[in-house]
Amino acid sequence: MKTRIAKQVAATALGALGLVVTGAGTAHAAAPANGCPNGYSLMSIDELAPQGYRVPGQVDDPSSGIRSFGEPGNGDGLVCAQAIGSRTTSWGGQLYQFWDNTLLA
């Protein structure tokens, strides 16, 4: 009986240690190399503007007042975009959520 209880206590302790180690690993994850959060694609403003998208240029512009993750745009001509389902803009383009690519490692 004592051996079974000791094994259960040991298994519980190892399980708890696994949770602590796993939690610590995710808290220190490095920022993505392209500066975009998971699920976002890096896109060029030069390619989006001719399609009718104005917001990406504003998001990237450091003087626009728009902040991504608390920081102004970096003016490098790139933004992160995530398609919002199958929703479309008034001109029929894909609807996106935009962030500046400021999550650099």
Backbone as XML, in Angstrom:
<?xml version="1.0"?>
<chain id="A" units="angstrom">
  <residue number="1" name="MET">
    <atom name="N" x="0.818" y="-1.187" z="0.000"/>
    <atom name="CA" x="0.000" y="0.000" z="0.000"/>
    <atom name="C" x="0.874" y="1.269" z="0.000"/>
  </residue>
  <residue number="2" name="LYS">
    <atom name="N" x="1.914" y="1.276" z="0.865"/>
    <atom name="CA" x="2.789" y="2.441" z="0.946"/>
    <atom name="C" x="3.534" y="2.651" z="-0.366"/>
  </residue>
  <residue number="3" name="THR">
    <atom name="N" x="3.917" y="1.558" z="-1.021"/>
    <atom name="CA" x="4.627" y="1.653" z="-2.289"/>
    <atom name="C" x="3.732" y="2.264" z="-3.359"/>
  </residue>
  <residue number="4" name="ARG">
    <atom name="N" x="2.473" y="1.856" z="-3.401"/>
    <atom name="CA" x="1.537" y="2.409" z="-4.390"/>
    <atom name="C" x="1.322" y="3.903" z="-4.152"/>
  </residue>
  <residue number="5" name="ILE">
    <atom name="N" x="1.177" y="4.327" z="-2.919"/>
    <atom name="CA" x="0.998" y="5.751" z="-2.594"/>
    <atom name="C" x="2.247" y="6.526" z="-2.973"/>
  </residue>
  <residue number="6" name="ALA">
    <atom name="N" x="3.417" y="5.963" z="-2.679"/>
    <atom name="CA" x="4.669" y="6.635" z="-3.034"/>
    <atom name="C" x="4.788" y="6.805" z="-4.544"/>
  </residue>
  <residue number="7" name="LYS">
    <atom name="N" x="4.385" y="5.791" z="-5.313"/>
    <atom name="CA" x="4.435" y="5.884" z="-6.777"/>
    <atom name="C" x="3.471" y="6.949" z="-7.287"/>
  </residue>
  <residue number="8" name="GLN">
    <atom name="N" x="2.285" y="7.036" z="-6.667"/>
    <atom name="CA" x="1.305" y="8.043" z="-7.086"/>
    <atom name="C" x="1.814" y="9.447" z="-6.781"/>
  </residue>
  <residue number="9" name="VAL">
    <atom name="N" x="2.437" y="9.618" z="-5.614"/>
    <atom name="CA" x="2.989" y="10.927" z="-5.249"/>
    <atom name="C" x="4.102" y="11.294" z="-6.217"/>
  </residue>
  <residue number="10" name="ALA">
    <atom name="N" x="4.978" y="10.333" z="-6.527"/>
    <atom name="CA" x="6.079" y="10.590" z="-7.457"/>
    <atom name="C" x="5.551" y="10.941" z="-8.842"/>
  </residue>
  <residue number="11" name="ALA">
    <atom name="N" x="4.540" y="10.220" z="-9.310"/>
    <atom name="CA" x="3.962" y="10.504" z="-10.628"/>
    <atom name="C" x="3.319" y="11.880" z="-10.657"/>
  </residue>
  <residue number="12" name="THR">
    <atom name="N" x="2.631" y="12.247" z="-9.588"/>
    <atom name="CA" x="2.009" y="13.573" z="-9.510"/>
    <atom name="C" x="3.067" y="14.662" z="-9.510"/>
  </residue>
  <residue number="13" name="ALA">
    <atom name="N" x="4.141" y="14.458" z="-8.759"/>
    <atom name="CA" x="5.220" y="15.444" z="-8.707"/>
    <atom name="C" x="5.876" y="15.606" z="-10.070"/>
  </residue>
  <residue number="14" name="LEU">
    <atom name="N" x="6.123" y="14.497" z="-10.771"/>
    <atom name="CA" x="6.716" y="14.581" z="-12.109"/>
    <atom name="C" x="5.781" y="15.280" z="-13.084"/>
  </residue>
  <residue number="15" name="GLY">
    <atom name="N" x="4.489" y="15.004" z="-12.974"/>
    <atom name="CA" x="3.509" y="15.680" z="-13.833"/>
    <atom name="C" x="3.500" y="17.171" z="-13.592"/>
  </residue>
  <residue number="16" name="ALA">
    <atom name="N" x="3.552" y="17.578" z="-12.331"/>
    <atom name="CA" x="3.571" y="19.006" z="-11.999"/>
    <atom name="C" x="4.847" y="19.653" z="-12.502"/>
  </residue>
  <residue number="17" name="LEU">
    <atom name="N" x="5.981" y="18.943" z="-12.355"/>
    <atom name="CA" x="7.245" y="19.467" z="-12.864"/>
    <atom name="C" x="7.180" y="19.650" z="-14.373"/>
  </residue>
  <residue number="18" name="GLY">
    <atom name="N" x="6.548" y="18.701" z="-15.072"/>
    <atom name="CA" x="6.391" y="18.821" z="-16.521"/>
    <atom name="C" x="5.590" y="20.053" z="-16.894"/>
  </residue>
  <residue number="19" name="LEU">
    <atom name="N" x="4.553" y="20.359" z="-16.127"/>
    <atom name="CA" x="3.757" y="21.551" z="-16.398"/>
    <atom name="C" x="4.581" y="22.811" z="-16.186"/>
  </residue>
  <residue number="20" name="VAL">
    <atom name="N" x="5.379" y="22.848" z="-15.139"/>
    <atom name="CA" x="6.210" y="24.013" z="-14.866"/>
    <atom name="C" x="7.245" y="24.210" z="-15.967"/>
  </residue>
  <residue number="21" name="VAL">
    <atom name="N" x="7.903" y="23.126" z="-16.375"/>
    <atom name="CA" x="8.920" y="23.222" z="-17.422"/>
    <atom name="C" x="8.286" y="23.653" z="-18.740"/>
  </residue>
  <residue number="22" name="THR">
    <atom name="N" x="7.133" y="23.080" z="-19.093"/>
    <atom name="CA" x="6.452" y="23.451" z="-20.328"/>
    <atom name="C" x="6.032" y="24.911" z="-20.289"/>
  </residue>
  <residue number="23" name="GLY">
    <atom name="N" x="5.471" y="25.360" z="-19.179"/>
    <atom name="CA" x="5.043" y="26.753" z="-19.054"/>
    <atom name="C" x="6.217" y="27.706" z="-19.170"/>
  </residue>
  <residue number="24" name="ALA">
    <atom name="N" x="7.335" y="27.360" z="-18.587"/>
    <atom name="CA" x="8.505" y="28.228" z="-18.651"/>
    <atom name="C" x="9.035" y="28.315" z="-20.076"/>
  </residue>
  <residue number="25" name="GLY">
    <atom name="N" x="8.963" y="27.233" z="-20.836"/>
    <atom name="CA" x="9.458" y="27.240" z="-22.205"/>
    <atom name="C" x="8.647" y="28.149" z="-23.107"/>
  </residue>
  <residue number="26" name="THR">
    <atom name="N" x="7.359" y="28.175" z="-22.939"/>
    <atom name="CA" x="6.537" y="29.008" z="-23.806"/>
    <atom name="C" x="6.634" y="30.479" z="-23.440"/>
  </residue>
  <residue number="27" name="ALA">
    <atom name="N" x="6.943" y="30.787" z="-22.199"/>
    <atom name="CA" x="7.028" y="32.187" z="-21.775"/>
    <atom name="C" x="8.237" y="32.883" z="-22.381"/>
  </residue>
  <residue number="28" name="HIS">
    <atom name="N" x="9.249" y="32.127" z="-22.786"/>
    <atom name="CA" x="10.471" y="32.711" z="-23.313"/>
    <atom name="C" x="10.612" y="32.482" z="-24.812"/>
  </residue>
  <residue number="29" name="ALA">
    <atom name="N" x="9.528" y="32.279" z="-25.510"/>
    <atom name="CA" x="9.596" y="32.031" z="-26.951"/>
    <atom name="C" x="10.148" y="33.264" z="-27.658"/>
  </residue>
  <residue number="30" name="ALA">
    <atom name="N" x="11.005" y="33.037" z="-28.629"/>
    <atom name="CA" x="11.605" y="34.127" z="-29.384"/>
    <atom name="C" x="10.592" y="34.734" z="-30.342"/>
  </residue>
  <residue number="31" name="ALA">
    <atom name="N" x="10.756" y="36.007" z="-30.625"/>
    <atom name="CA" x="9.897" y="36.687" z="-31.588"/>
    <atom name="C" x="10.163" y="36.110" z="-32.974"/>
  </residue>
  <residue number="32" name="PRO">
    <atom name="N" x="9.155" y="36.109" z="-33.848"/>
    <atom name="CA" x="9.349" y="35.560" z="-35.188"/>
    <atom name="C" x="10.341" y="36.391" z="-36.006"/>
  </residue>
  <residue number="33" name="ALA">
    <atom name="N" x="11.059" y="35.743" z="-36.890"/>
    <atom name="CA" x="12.088" y="36.413" z="-37.692"/>
    <atom name="C" x="11.505" y="37.464" z="-38.637"/>
  </residue>
  <residue number="34" name="ASN">
    <atom name="N" x="10.258" y="37.265" z="-39.113"/>
    <atom name="CA" x="9.689" y="38.230" z="-40.059"/>
    <atom name="C" x="8.915" y="39.342" z="-39.360"/>
  </residue>
  <residue number="35" name="GLY">
    <atom name="N" x="8.845" y="39.308" z="-38.026"/>
    <atom name="CA" x="8.180" y="40.361" z="-37.275"/>
    <atom name="C" x="6.678" y="40.209" z="-37.175"/>
  </residue>
  <residue number="36" name="CYS">
    <atom name="N" x="6.112" y="39.130" z="-37.684"/>
    <atom name="CA" x="4.662" y="38.929" z="-37.672"/>
    <atom name="C" x="4.242" y="37.904" z="-36.616"/>
  </residue>
  <residue number="37" name="PRO">
    <atom name="N" x="3.079" y="38.141" z="-35.991"/>
    <atom name="CA" x="2.562" y="37.140" z="-35.050"/>
    <atom name="C" x="2.169" y="35.860" z="-35.789"/>
  </residue>
  <residue number="38" name="ASN">
    <atom name="N" x="2.035" y="34.774" z="-35.044"/>
    <atom name="CA" x="1.583" y="33.512" z="-35.638"/>
    <atom name="C" x="0.264" y="33.721" z="-36.367"/>
  </residue>
  <residue number="39" name="GLY">
    <atom name="N" x="0.132" y="33.125" z="-37.534"/>
    <atom name="CA" x="-1.099" y="33.215" z="-38.309"/>
    <atom name="C" x="-1.153" y="34.411" z="-39.242"/>
  </residue>
  <residue number="40" name="TYR">
    <atom name="N" x="-0.132" y="35.269" z="-39.224"/>
    <atom name="CA" x="-0.082" y="36.441" z="-40.095"/>
    <atom name="C" x="0.950" y="36.227" z="-41.191"/>
  </residue>
  <residue number="41" name="SER">
    <atom name="N" x="0.714" y="36.814" z="-42.347"/>
    <atom name="CA" x="1.644" y="36.738" z="-43.477"/>
    <atom name="C" x="2.308" y="38.087" z="-43.683"/>
  </residue>
  <residue number="42" name="LEU">
    <atom name="N" x="3.565" y="38.080" z="-44.035"/>
    <atom name="CA" x="4.288" y="39.306" z="-44.348"/>
    <atom name="C" x="3.902" y="39.750" z="-45.752"/>
  </residue>
  <residue number="43" name="MET">
    <atom name="N" x="3.444" y="41.002" z="-45.894"/>
    <atom name="CA" x="3.007" y="41.504" z="-47.203"/>
    <atom name="C" x="3.638" y="42.864" z="-47.484"/>
  </residue>
  <residue number="44" name="SER">
    <atom name="N" x="3.815" y="43.141" z="-48.760"/>
    <atom name="CA" x="4.420" y="44.386" z="-49.214"/>
    <atom name="C" x="3.352" y="45.456" z="-49.467"/>
  </residue>
  <residue number="45" name="ILE">
    <atom name="N" x="3.601" y="46.654" z="-48.972"/>
    <atom name="CA" x="2.681" y="47.770" z="-49.208"/>
    <atom name="C" x="2.646" y="48.114" z="-50.691"/>
  </residue>
  <residue number="46" name="ASP">
    <atom name="N" x="3.784" y="47.986" z="-51.369"/>
    <atom name="CA" x="3.846" y="48.271" z="-52.814"/>
    <atom name="C" x="2.931" y="47.352" z="-53.614"/>
  </residue>
  <residue number="47" name="GLU">
    <atom name="N" x="2.686" y="46.153" z="-53.116"/>
    <atom name="CA" x="1.780" y="45.230" z="-53.805"/>
    <atom name="C" x="0.328" y="45.447" z="-53.374"/>
  </residue>
  <residue number="48" name="LEU">
    <atom name="N" x="0.110" y="45.860" z="-52.122"/>
    <atom name="CA" x="-1.255" y="46.046" z="-51.612"/>
    <atom name="C" x="-1.888" y="47.363" z="-52.078"/>
  </residue>
  <residue number="49" name="ALA">
    <atom name="N" x="-1.111" y="48.444" z="-52.158"/>
    <atom name="CA" x="-1.657" y="49.761" z="-52.505"/>
    <atom name="C" x="-2.365" y="49.780" z="-53.864"/>
  </residue>
  <residue number="50" name="PRO">
    <atom name="N" x="-1.787" y="49.209" z="-54.925"/>
    <atom name="CA" x="-2.479" y="49.220" z="-56.218"/>
    <atom name="C" x="-3.793" y="48.435" z="-56.207"/>
  </residue>
  <residue number="51" name="GLN">
    <atom name="N" x="-3.949" y="47.541" z="-55.238"/>
    <atom name="CA" x="-5.186" y="46.765" z="-55.124"/>
    <atom name="C" x="-6.273" y="47.544" z="-54.371"/>
  </residue>
  <residue number="52" name="GLY">
    <atom name="N" x="-5.934" y="48.728" z="-53.846"/>
    <atom name="CA" x="-6.907" y="49.560" z="-53.154"/>
    <atom name="C" x="-6.755" y="49.607" z="-51.646"/>
  </residue>
  <residue number="53" name="TYR">
    <atom name="N" x="-5.762" y="48.936" z="-51.101"/>
    <atom name="CA" x="-5.550" y="48.927" z="-49.652"/>
    <atom name="C" x="-4.760" y="50.163" z="-49.225"/>
  </residue>
  <residue number="54" name="ARG">
    <atom name="N" x="-5.360" y="51.012" z="-48.379"/>
    <atom name="CA" x="-4.691" y="52.213" z="-47.864"/>
    <atom name="C" x="-4.189" y="52.020" z="-46.439"/>
  </residue>
  <residue number="55" name="VAL">
    <atom name="N" x="-4.878" y="51.209" z="-45.672"/>
    <atom name="CA" x="-4.546" y="51.018" z="-44.257"/>
    <atom name="C" x="-3.126" y="50.473" z="-44.050"/>
  </residue>
  <residue number="56" name="PRO">
    <atom name="N" x="-2.643" y="49.520" z="-44.846"/>
    <atom name="CA" x="-1.281" y="49.034" z="-44.609"/>
    <atom name="C" x="-0.225" y="50.136" z="-44.622"/>
  </residue>
  <residue number="57" name="GLY">
    <atom name="N" x="-0.357" y="51.085" z="-45.530"/>
    <atom name="CA" x="0.586" y="52.201" z="-45.580"/>
    <atom name="C" x="0.519" y="53.055" z="-44.327"/>
  </residue>
  <residue number="58" name="GLN">
    <atom name="N" x="-0.686" y="53.221" z="-43.791"/>
    <atom name="CA" x="-0.840" y="53.994" z="-42.562"/>
    <atom name="C" x="-0.269" y="53.242" z="-41.364"/>
  </residue>
  <residue number="59" name="VAL">
    <atom name="N" x="-0.480" y="51.936" z="-41.337"/>
    <atom name="CA" x="0.044" y="51.111" z="-40.241"/>
    <atom name="C" x="1.572" y="51.144" z="-40.240"/>
  </residue>
  <residue number="60" name="ASP">
    <atom name="N" x="2.194" y="51.137" z="-41.403"/>
    <atom name="CA" x="3.653" y="51.121" z="-41.520"/>
    <atom name="C" x="4.282" y="52.494" z="-41.291"/>
  </residue>
  <residue number="61" name="ASP">
    <atom name="N" x="3.524" y="53.565" z="-41.490"/>
    <atom name="CA" x="4.045" y="54.934" z="-41.397"/>
    <atom name="C" x="4.317" y="55.315" z="-39.933"/>
  </residue>
  <residue number="62" name="PRO">
    <atom name="N" x="5.585" y="55.614" z="-39.577"/>
    <atom name="CA" x="5.905" y="55.958" z="-38.195"/>
    <atom name="C" x="5.216" y="57.222" z="-37.681"/>
  </residue>
  <residue number="63" name="SER">
    <atom name="N" x="4.783" y="58.105" z="-38.582"/>
    <atom name="CA" x="4.166" y="59.361" z="-38.153"/>
    <atom name="C" x="2.640" y="59.339" z="-38.181"/>
  </residue>
  <residue number="64" name="SER">
    <atom name="N" x="2.026" y="58.204" z="-38.476"/>
    <atom name="CA" x="0.563" y="58.147" z="-38.605"/>
    <atom name="C" x="-0.165" y="58.145" z="-37.267"/>
  </residue>
  <residue number="65" name="GLY">
    <atom name="N" x="0.530" y="57.802" z="-36.193"/>
    <atom name="CA" x="-0.126" y="57.698" z="-34.892"/>
    <atom name="C" x="-0.679" y="56.307" z="-34.605"/>
  </residue>
  <residue number="66" name="ILE">
    <atom name="N" x="-0.684" y="55.427" z="-35.603"/>
    <atom name="CA" x="-1.143" y="54.054" z="-35.412"/>
    <atom name="C" x="0.003" y="53.264" z="-34.787"/>
  </residue>
  <residue number="67" name="ARG">
    <atom name="N" x="-0.329" y="52.479" z="-33.762"/>
    <atom name="CA" x="0.698" y="51.689" z="-33.082"/>
    <atom name="C" x="0.368" y="50.204" z="-33.187"/>
  </residue>
  <residue number="68" name="SER">
    <atom name="N" x="1.395" y="49.412" z="-33.416"/>
    <atom name="CA" x="1.281" y="47.959" z="-33.430"/>
    <atom name="C" x="2.114" y="47.435" z="-32.268"/>
  </residue>
  <residue number="69" name="PHE">
    <atom name="N" x="1.474" y="46.718" z="-31.347"/>
    <atom name="CA" x="2.166" y="46.188" z="-30.180"/>
    <atom name="C" x="2.835" y="47.310" z="-29.388"/>
  </residue>
  <residue number="70" name="GLY">
    <atom name="N" x="2.200" y="48.495" z="-29.378"/>
    <atom name="CA" x="2.700" y="49.631" z="-28.624"/>
    <atom name="C" x="3.764" y="50.449" z="-29.326"/>
  </residue>
  <residue number="71" name="GLU">
    <atom name="N" x="4.133" y="50.075" z="-30.533"/>
    <atom name="CA" x="5.193" y="50.763" z="-31.268"/>
    <atom name="C" x="4.652" y="51.369" z="-32.558"/>
  </residue>
  <residue number="72" name="PRO">
    <atom name="N" x="5.192" y="52.521" z="-32.972"/>
    <atom name="CA" x="4.784" y="53.073" z="-34.275"/>
    <atom name="C" x="5.315" y="52.194" z="-35.396"/>
  </residue>
  <residue number="73" name="GLY">
    <atom name="N" x="4.777" y="52.381" z="-36.586"/>
    <atom name="CA" x="5.258" y="51.634" z="-37.739"/>
    <atom name="C" x="6.736" y="51.885" z="-37.964"/>
  </residue>
  <residue number="74" name="ASN">
    <atom name="N" x="7.400" y="50.959" z="-38.629"/>
    <atom name="CA" x="8.838" y="51.108" z="-38.833"/>
    <atom name="C" x="9.204" y="51.630" z="-40.222"/>
  </residue>
  <residue number="75" name="GLY">
    <atom name="N" x="8.217" y="51.864" z="-41.086"/>
    <atom name="CA" x="8.459" y="52.486" z="-42.382"/>
    <atom name="C" x="9.274" y="51.653" z="-43.359"/>
  </residue>
  <residue number="76" name="ASP">
    <atom name="N" x="9.273" y="50.328" z="-43.185"/>
    <atom name="CA" x="10.078" y="49.490" z="-44.086"/>
    <atom name="C" x="9.311" y="48.979" z="-45.300"/>
  </residue>
  <residue number="77" name="GLY">
    <atom name="N" x="8.038" y="49.383" z="-45.435"/>
    <atom name="CA" x="7.257" y="48.968" z="-46.605"/>
    <atom name="C" x="6.622" y="47.603" z="-46.473"/>
  </residue>
  <residue number="78" name="LEU">
    <atom name="N" x="6.641" y="47.022" z="-45.271"/>
    <atom name="CA" x="6.077" y="45.698" z="-45.040"/>
    <atom name="C" x="5.115" y="45.730" z="-43.866"/>
  </residue>
  <residue number="79" name="VAL">
    <atom name="N" x="4.064" y="44.920" z="-43.946"/>
    <atom name="CA" x="3.105" y="44.774" z="-42.855"/>
    <atom name="C" x="2.748" y="43.298" z="-42.702"/>
  </residue>
  <residue number="80" name="CYS">
    <atom name="N" x="2.175" y="42.981" z="-41.571"/>
    <atom name="CA" x="1.662" y="41.639" z="-41.319"/>
    <atom name="C" x="0.161" y="41.680" z="-41.616"/>
  </residue>
  <residue number="81" name="ALA">
    <atom name="N" x="-0.333" y="40.672" z="-42.289"/>
    <atom name="CA" x="-1.749" y="40.634" z="-42.652"/>
    <atom name="C" x="-2.334" y="39.271" z="-42.317"/>
  </residue>
  <residue number="82" name="GLN">
    <atom name="N" x="-3.543" y="39.304" z="-41.782"/>
    <atom name="CA" x="-4.278" y="38.067" z="-41.510"/>
    <atom name="C" x="-5.651" y="38.197" z="-42.155"/>
  </residue>
  <residue number="83" name="ALA">
    <atom name="N" x="-5.961" y="37.277" z="-43.047"/>
    <atom name="CA" x="-7.267" y="37.286" z="-43.709"/>
    <atom name="C" x="-8.358" y="37.072" z="-42.665"/>
  </residue>
  <residue number="84" name="ILE">
    <atom name="N" x="-9.432" y="37.815" z="-42.783"/>
    <atom name="CA" x="-10.568" y="37.687" z="-41.873"/>
    <atom name="C" x="-11.631" y="36.854" z="-42.589"/>
  </residue>
  <residue number="85" name="GLY">
    <atom name="N" x="-11.499" y="35.542" z="-42.415"/>
    <atom name="CA" x="-12.441" y="34.601" z="-43.035"/>
    <atom name="C" x="-12.577" y="34.827" z="-44.525"/>
  </residue>
  <residue number="86" name="SER">
    <atom name="N" x="-13.798" y="34.702" z="-45.007"/>
    <atom name="CA" x="-14.058" y="34.921" z="-46.433"/>
    <atom name="C" x="-14.710" y="36.283" z="-46.655"/>
  </residue>
  <residue number="87" name="ARG">
    <atom name="N" x="-14.543" y="37.186" z="-45.699"/>
    <atom name="CA" x="-15.133" y="38.529" z="-45.817"/>
    <atom name="C" x="-14.345" y="39.354" z="-46.817"/>
  </residue>
  <residue number="88" name="THR">
    <atom name="N" x="-15.035" y="40.237" z="-47.510"/>
    <atom name="CA" x="-14.401" y="41.051" z="-48.536"/>
    <atom name="C" x="-14.631" y="42.536" z="-48.279"/>
  </residue>
  <residue number="89" name="THR">
    <atom name="N" x="-13.783" y="43.346" z="-48.892"/>
    <atom name="CA" x="-13.903" y="44.797" z="-48.814"/>
    <atom name="C" x="-15.031" y="45.267" z="-49.735"/>
  </residue>
  <residue number="90" name="SER">
    <atom name="N" x="-15.309" y="46.560" z="-49.720"/>
    <atom name="CA" x="-16.365" y="47.107" z="-50.580"/>
    <atom name="C" x="-16.032" y="46.969" z="-52.064"/>
  </residue>
  <residue number="91" name="TRP">
    <atom name="N" x="-14.747" y="46.847" z="-52.414"/>
    <atom name="CA" x="-14.358" y="46.667" z="-53.811"/>
    <atom name="C" x="-14.102" y="45.207" z="-54.172"/>
  </residue>
  <residue number="92" name="GLY">
    <atom name="N" x="-14.359" y="44.290" z="-53.218"/>
    <atom name="CA" x="-14.251" y="42.867" z="-53.499"/>
    <atom name="C" x="-12.936" y="42.215" z="-53.127"/>
  </residue>
  <residue number="93" name="GLY">
    <atom name="N" x="-12.019" y="42.976" z="-52.534"/>
    <atom name="CA" x="-10.751" y="42.390" z="-52.099"/>
    <atom name="C" x="-10.904" y="41.659" z="-50.773"/>
  </residue>
  <residue number="94" name="GLN">
    <atom name="N" x="-9.966" y="40.810" z="-50.469"/>
    <atom name="CA" x="-9.969" y="40.090" z="-49.192"/>
    <atom name="C" x="-9.869" y="41.095" z="-48.043"/>
  </residue>
  <residue number="95" name="LEU">
    <atom name="N" x="-10.651" y="40.902" z="-47.005"/>
    <atom name="CA" x="-10.569" y="41.747" z="-45.815"/>
    <atom name="C" x="-9.472" y="41.196" z="-44.918"/>
  </residue>
  <residue number="96" name="TYR">
    <atom name="N" x="-8.563" y="42.068" z="-44.463"/>
    <atom name="CA" x="-7.434" y="41.680" z="-43.629"/>
    <atom name="C" x="-7.411" y="42.490" z="-42.341"/>
  </residue>
  <residue number="97" name="GLN">
    <atom name="N" x="-6.748" y="41.937" z="-41.350"/>
    <atom name="CA" x="-6.346" y="42.687" z="-40.168"/>
    <atom name="C" x="-4.856" y="42.948" z="-40.364"/>
  </residue>
  <residue number="98" name="PHE">
    <atom name="N" x="-4.416" y="44.196" z="-40.193"/>
    <atom name="CA" x="-3.021" y="44.563" z="-40.436"/>
    <atom name="C" x="-2.316" y="44.988" z="-39.150"/>
  </residue>
  <residue number="99" name="TRP">
    <atom name="N" x="-1.044" y="44.611" z="-39.032"/>
    <atom name="CA" x="-0.129" y="45.046" z="-37.973"/>
    <atom name="C" x="1.192" y="45.376" z="-38.637"/>
  </residue>
  <residue number="100" name="ASP">
    <atom name="N" x="1.943" y="46.275" z="-38.046"/>
    <atom name="CA" x="3.290" y="46.490" z="-38.570"/>
    <atom name="C" x="4.161" y="45.313" z="-38.140"/>
  </residue>
  <residue number="101" name="ASN">
    <atom name="N" x="5.175" y="45.035" z="-38.893"/>
    <atom name="CA" x="6.064" y="43.901" z="-38.598"/>
    <atom name="C" x="7.126" y="44.322" z="-37.581"/>
  </residue>
  <residue number="102" name="THR">
    <atom name="N" x="6.666" y="44.592" z="-36.360"/>
    <atom name="CA" x="7.554" y="45.098" z="-35.305"/>
    <atom name="C" x="7.906" y="44.061" z="-34.247"/>
  </residue>
  <residue number="103" name="LEU">
    <atom name="N" x="7.577" y="42.794" z="-34.452"/>
    <atom name="CA" x="7.913" y="41.756" z="-33.470"/>
    <atom name="C" x="9.239" y="41.091" z="-33.821"/>
  </residue>
  <residue number="104" name="LEU">
    <atom name="N" x="10.209" y="41.869" z="-34.229"/>
    <atom name="CA" x="11.473" y="41.295" z="-34.656"/>
    <atom name="C" x="12.245" y="40.714" z="-33.485"/>
  </residue>
  <residue number="105" name="ALA">
    <atom name="N" x="12.960" y="39.632" z="-33.762"/>
    <atom name="CA" x="13.736" y="38.933" z="-32.723"/>
    <atom name="C" x="14.891" y="39.792" z="-32.262"/>
  </residue>
</chain>
